[in-house]
Amino acid sequence: MRYLQRFMIFFFAFGVIFWSFGQKEVEQAIPPANSEITGVSLIILGTAQDAGSPHIACKKECCASLFDNQDTSRKVVSLGVIDSKAKKTFLFEATPDIAAQLRNLWNHSGFKNTDIPDGVFLTHAHIGHYTGLMYLGKEATNAKEVPVYAMPKMTDFLKNNGPWGQLVSNQNIALKSLQNKQETLLTSDLKVIPFTVPHRDEYSETVGYKIIGPNKSALFIPDIDKWEKWETSIVSEIAKVDYAFLDATFYDAEEINNRDISEIPHPFVIESVGLFENLRQSERKKIYFIHFNHTNPLLDAESGQSKAVLEKGFGVARKGLKLAF
């Protein structure tokens, strides 16, 4: 009996040590908030389509449990960029989840004394991508001249339509006009290049961004029509960068059998996988699918579709992923 007790004690102690080591490895995969950050880094702040998850009025299985048990990882698509040398942060997309996303960005910066970033970059005038600007107004933070970078039509839309024009007249935001394929230098180690892509441009043009750090670069294209509608080869553009965060709104057509598919012509994940699956492994691993509709099974890391995409060598964007640039 004495030997059995000793064995049980040894086995338990070994298990605790092994578990603790495993936990440490997991924690190191995504550095904790306020951890030391050097150089330029990019963090994923959200991955969902404009209306979020759970989706308004959705009674499907994909949303049913989320109304009572919120999944805090399901924020609307957004990226944060941190330049710890210059002590500046930048937000890509002003989403309805901007409050939580800016706090997340601030927590990971380790040097700012405010959640407010040093610049906000917008892709287009669809609700998930710019409406978070309202929280910079006098009813909320009453921010002071936050630089908001946008293309000419998007800039005009914000200036000439309420309530966005009030943000400009009250100097809550300072509009900075971008030009197609023209570089904007943000710090000595960070620059951004916008480029137009085909999409439903009711109020503004739509752009993607190339984000360029001192060592690596990334494409960010959260919204686009079918890849073949773009005058540029997406395969060629992937070859020029280290990471590519690409529109994956719908996994396949079955998700939207209650709507006219011509009204929302995003590239299906299965189409993108078919287009990219013959690329070298080194190219496939650059790709992170992002901007998931609430019906998209890629939102669930345990879904068969998520595992299948990973097995083919692609990435699926998850909130909290941080990459060095």
N, C-alpha and C positions, 0 to 999 in steps of 0.2 A: 504493500500500500504506500509505503514511504517513497519508493522509487516512482510509483505512478503519480504521486503528488508533485514530486520534483519535475517529472516530465511535463505535467500539465502546466506548471509554473513557467518552465522554460519555453514551452510551446506558445503560451499566452504572451510572454515578453517578446519573443521573436516576432509574433504577429503584430504587436503594437509598433515595433521598430520598423517592420516592413511596410505597414500601413502609413506610418508617418513619413517614410521616405517617398512612398508613392504620392502622398498628398503634396509633398514639397515639389516633386516633379510637375504635378498638375498646376500648382500655383505659379511655377516659373514660366509655364507656357503663356499665360497672360499676366504680365506684371501687375501687382496690386496698385490701387490708387495711391498717389503721392510718392510712388517709387521714383528713384533717380532716373532721369531720362537724359541721354546725351545725343546730340545731333538732331536730325530731323526724323520724325516718325509719323506714321499714319495709323489712325484707329477707326474701326468701323463702329459707328454710333447707332445704326439702324439698317434694316434690310427689307422692310415690308413696303408694299405698294402704297400709294397716296392715302387711301382710306384706312389703312392699318389692319390689325388683327387683334381682337375680333372686329368684324366689319359691321357697319350699321345695318340693322334689320336682317342680318344673316341668321337663318335658322338651321343651317346645315351642320353636320357633325363637326366640321373644321372649326366652328365658332362656339358651338353649344356650351362647352364647359368653360370657355375663356371669359365669359361675361361674369361668372362668379369667382373664377380663379385666374386672375390676370397673369399672363406670362410676361415678365418684365423685359425679356429679351426681344419681344416683338415691337420694336419701334420702327417708325417710317424711315425710309432710306436716307442715310446721311453719313458723311465721312468727316473726321476731324484731322487736322494736320498740326503738329507741334514742332516748333523750331526752338529747342531749348537754348541754343547758343544766342539767338536773337531775342529770346524770351517773348515769343509771339505765338499765338494760336489762330487758326483759321477754320471756318466751318463751311462745308460744302452741302448746300440745301438748307433752307429755313423751313422746317417741317412743323406740323402741329405738335410734335413731341419735343420742340426746341428747348423747353425748360429743363427737362431731364437730360437731354443730350449735351447742353452747354455745361451743366453741372458735372457730367461724366468727363467731358473734355477738360474742364478746370481741375477736377480731381487728379487727372493723369498728367497735367502740366507740371505741377510741383513748384511753380514760380509766380503765377499770377495771383492778384488779390481780388479778382472779380471773375464772375462767370462770363462776362461779355468778351467775345473774341476780338481780334484785331482786323478781322475782315470776314465777310460772308459772300460766298459765291453761289449764284443761282443758275440753274440750267434752263428753266422755262416756267411759264405761267399756268401750271396745273397745280391743283390744290395742295398736294403733298410736298411741293418743292419751294413754295415761297410764302405761304400764308402764316408761317411762324413769325414772320416779320412783325405781325401785329403786337407781339409781346415785347417789342422794343419801344412801343408807344407810351403815351402818358398814363394810360389806364393800367400799365404794368411797370416795366423798369424805368420808363422815361429816360431812355438811354441818350447819350450825347454823341452825335455824328459818327455812328458806327459805319465804317466803309462797307458798302454793299456793291459788289461787282456784278454787272449784268450787261448783256448785249444791247444794241441800240433800241430795238423794238421793245424789249423787256423794260429798259430804262424809261422809255416814253410811256409805257403802260403804267408803271409805278407813279410817275410824275402826274399823270393826267386822270387818274381814277382813284376815287375814295374807297376805303380809308387810307390807301397807301400814300396818296399825295400829302396827307396830313403829317405822315412820318417825315416827309421831305421838308415841308414848310415849318414844322416844329423843330427841325434839325435833329431829330432822333436818329436818322440815317443820312449818310452822305453817299450819293450815287456815284459810282465809278464805272464809266462806260468801257466795255471791252470791244475788241474788233476781232473778226474771224481770223484765226490762225496767227494772231499777233501776240507775242510773248509779253507777259506782265511779270516784272521782277518784284517779289515781295520782300525778300531778304537776300543777303549775299549767298545763301545756300538753298534758296527756294524760289522757283518760278512756275508759272501756270500759263498754259496755252489753250484757249477755247477753240472749238471747231464745230461748225453747224452739222446737224444730222437731220434726216427726214423724220417728221413726226406731225401730230395734229397741232398746227400752229395757229390756234384761234386768236390768241392775244399777243403772242410773242414768237420769236424764233426759238428753236431748241438746240442746245449745244451739249457736247460732251467736253471733258477736260483732259488734258495731259498735265499731270502733276509731276514736277521734276525736282528731285532733291540732289544733294551733292554726290550721291553714289548710285541711286536707283530712281526709276520713274514708273508711273502708272497711268493707265487709261481709266476714265470713269465715264461710263455711258449707261446711265440708269434707265433711259427711255429712248427708244428708236423704233421706227417701223422695221419691216423685214430687212435683213442684211443686204439683200440684193437691190434694194431701193437706194442704197447709199452709193454715191459715186466713188467712194474710197473702198479699197479692199480691207475688210476687218482683219483678215489673216496677215496682211502686210503690216498693219498697225500693231498687231500683237507682237510681231517680230521685233519691233523697235523699242519695246518697253520691257520692264521686269514683272509687272503685274497688270491685269486687265479685269476691272470690275464691270461686268456686262449685264445688260437687260435680260432678266429671266422671269418676266412678269407671270407668264403662264407655262406650265409644264407641257401641256398639250391642249388640243381643241376641246376635249371632253369637259374641261373645267367651265367653259363658257357656252354651254349648249342652250342657254336661255337668252343669249344676246347675238346680235348680228356681228359675226367675226370681222367683217370689213370695217367696222367702226373702231376696232381696237387692234390694229395689225402689228402687235409686237412679235418678235421672233420667239417661237416656242422653244423651250429647253431641248426637246427632242430634235428640233431642226438644227439648233446650234451645236449640239453634240454630234449630229451627223456631219455638219460642216467641218468641225474641228477634230474629229476623232482620228483622222489620218495624219495629224500633225505629230512631230516628234514629241516624246514624253516631256522634254525640256520646255516645249511650247505649251503643251496642254496644262502643265502645272502652274503656268502663269495665270490661268483663267479662273476667276471667282465669279460664279453666278450670283446676282443680287437683284433687288427690287421685286419681291415675291408677292403676288396677289394672295389674298387670304385663303383662296382655294388651293394654292400651290403646295403640293406635298413636300417640296424642298424646305418649307418653313419648319418641318419636323425633322430633326436630325436623325431620328430613329426610323424614318420611313424607308421603305424599300427603294423608292426613287432616289432619295439622298444617298443611300449606300451604293446604288448602281452608278450614279454620277461620279462619286469618289473612286470607285473601282476602275473607272475609265481614265482616271488620272487628272480629273478636273477638281477644282475647289468649289465649295459652297460657302458663301460669305456668312459669318456669324458675328453678332454683336460682341464687341470686346476684342476681336482679333486686332493685334497691333503688329505693324511691320516697320522695320528700319529702312530709312531712305538715305 
